[in-house]
């Protein structure tokens, strides 16, 4: 009985030691945290730039003309398994052929 309790206490102590070592190993160094912050800032800048591009496109004549035909494009793109943006871009690229967008 004493041996079992001794082994149990030993296992508990060793597990605490192992957990404390894992926590120390997981703490990032200064260089890692700086690179993480730089990565996050870069992604935020990209998101802001993409949001600005989206707003510019929606306010352009092309964006307004796409809005006019968007329900039709979405309906048939879904029916045939295409992304509606691909169909809209394709139609704009082949403008003389289809002539939906200015």
Helices and strands as residue ranges (DSSP letters): H 2-26, H 30-59, H 61-80, H 84-93, H 95-98
